[in-house]
Amino acid sequence: MKSNTTCKKSKNPIDVLMEGMYPRLFPENLILSPHLNEVYELALAYYESNILSEDELVENGAYFVRVGDRMTRHFQMCTGEPLRLPMHSSSRLRSFFEKNQFRTGYATHGLFPYRGKFHPQMIKALINIMGLKPGDTILDPMMGSGTVPIEASLMGVNSIGIDASPFCRFLTQTKYNALAISQKPLDEALKNAEDLFKLFSEAVGVPVSGSKIRNHSRKTEFSEVNESNATFKPDIVLRLSDRIGDVNRHVLDFLLLAYLDSAGYSERSKRKPPMEQFKAILERYVFVVKKIQYILDGSESLLAAADIQQGDARSMNIEDVCVDGILFSPPYSFAIDYLANDSFHLKIMGENIERLKANMVGLRGKTLKEKYLFYIEDMSKILAECARVLKPERFCTIIIGTNDSQLSNALDVPEEKVKGLHKIIIDLAQPFGLSHVRTLERQILGMANTMRHEYIVTLLKTCS
Ligand SMILES: C[S@@+](CC[C@H](N)C(=O)[O-])C[C@H]1O[C@@H](n2cnc3c(N)ncnc32)[C@H](O)[C@@H]1O
């Protein structure tokens, strides 16, 4: 008896290899970004190429460098003149930027290190795939270092960014303002870097080279100096103005961010004295501003608006049904202590870390089990809030990592029976009218012992 199923016949390898895989996935006139080497990236490129028009791909596409004979704006942003990193950059930094030239480090995304920072290229693609267009509004309720608001504004998409940490608000706002900051005072600041270093040292403290001892509970000398007199004196604006001319809030914040960044480096490494480190970082910061403004070429006023807030994702200060898309990454269930990471900066800002801690998702609870239960409770509230503020037929994408061996310990179940956090999130979201559409898996490089994968989970709001 003949079977009904059509049997696939073997093909001539010469024909298959000569044709290649890409023409089956992409139209011939689309040229993919170089260094695109992960499956999830190929998937995002595939969706982008199917969802966007050619004009949209040129203007806002993430994974293509050319459409026919037109270079994409993403390509220009990542490679546009001036191309070089400053001469002083370490070989490690140089190699990082080269390898990740199209993924990260462009525009102001590369300013200030932040753990768990998104690759902006991936965010750009997700904004496109969620169907957001210029003039729409996207929300990141846990914005961290602000990748979503900054990328959205470059794409003409308005944004609301929220984080429980006031340092994240400062960091994101400063990176956003830097897209259109005036360059003249920055050039003056570079010429007077030594004076500025002294001013900031007096105002917020002096870093002690190589004082950070990893995996050691002793307080660093740098922190000790500053925790005792951690007040940021407002008269610094006047004293800065004496040195470099008119200093507005944007310039002050930008210079302070460079100082804090350099202080962090000095804490971690003795390679350069703190003053040299500050000069090097400031040079890089000014370079970043010049590079993106060169690409924007006077169109800074067309950047979309970003409403950057300090707040709680579990009860957001936003109207019902007002955003066209949501994109965020929550902390892990046994979270990085973001407040401890930023304690130096938070103390300078006069913040009470213990009070802030009570609102941080992933930090509540003592035992692993308790932490897990609080986490689930908090994530459920956040999903309810997302459903409340999202318009119907719109997407909410959550990027979430899971650590099955820690969950197995916490819940006392064998690892193979653990339900990953990405699956738990899908179940938690369902009762709020957020239905699962697609999950993409992505490897986390460099964390092989603790967390190997994270998941890009896309949900659709199916009821109003
Ligand atoms: C994984 S990080 C986000 C990183 C971000 N995607 C980026 O590109 O930088 C998670 C963030 O959630 C924030 N967070 C924790 N609890 C929060 C809460 N209740 N409301 C708002 N943000 C919170 C943390 O401060 C942290 O910045």
The ligand as an ORCA input file, in Angstrom:
! r2SCAN-3c Opt
* xyz 0 1
  C      18.297     43.529     33.847
  S      18.268     45.187     34.399
  C      17.720     46.044     32.965
  C      18.857     46.390     32.050
  C      18.385     47.159     30.838
  N      17.612     46.334     29.965
  C      19.557     47.814     30.099
  O      19.635     47.714     28.873
  O      20.386     48.442     30.760
  C      16.858     45.198     35.433
  C      16.563     46.539     36.069
  O      15.363     46.411     36.838
  C      15.408     47.417     37.824
  N      14.359     47.146     38.836
  C      14.354     46.252     39.853
  N      13.185     46.326     40.525
  C      12.426     47.285     39.936
  C      11.106     47.800     40.153
  N      10.327     47.370     41.164
  N      10.650     48.762     39.308
  C      11.420     49.237     38.289
  N      12.665     48.796     38.062
  C      13.176     47.822     38.850
  C      16.845     47.340     38.327
  O      17.230     48.548     38.957
  C      17.627     47.092     37.039
  O      18.124     48.287     36.521
*
